[in-house]
């Protein structure tokens, strides 16, 4: 599912976009999964676990930058 990201520290729209992009890059690097690519860019048998790893990495990154993630 989609992640819902809420700023906790008054981050501007520009800062939110930058943080989301940088966290996406890091999460992709950590998990090998890229949600912008069909099938996540991983073999079908790895899709579920790689997607879960990507979401965990995104959440950790965004929470570390002062966001609430649901």
C-alpha positions, 0 to 999 in steps of 0.5 A: 500500500501507499505510505502517507507522510505527514511533516511534524516539524513544519517542513516546507513543500519543497523540503518534503519533496526533497526528503521523499526523493532522497529517501526513495533513492536510499530505500531503493538502494537498500532493498533493490525494489523500485516502485516506479518500475513495473514489478518493482524491478525485481523477479516476481518471486522477490516482489513481496519481500523486496517491496516490504523491505523498501517500505521499511527503509522509506519509513525509517528514513522519513521518520529520521527526518521528522515525519510521521508515516502511516 
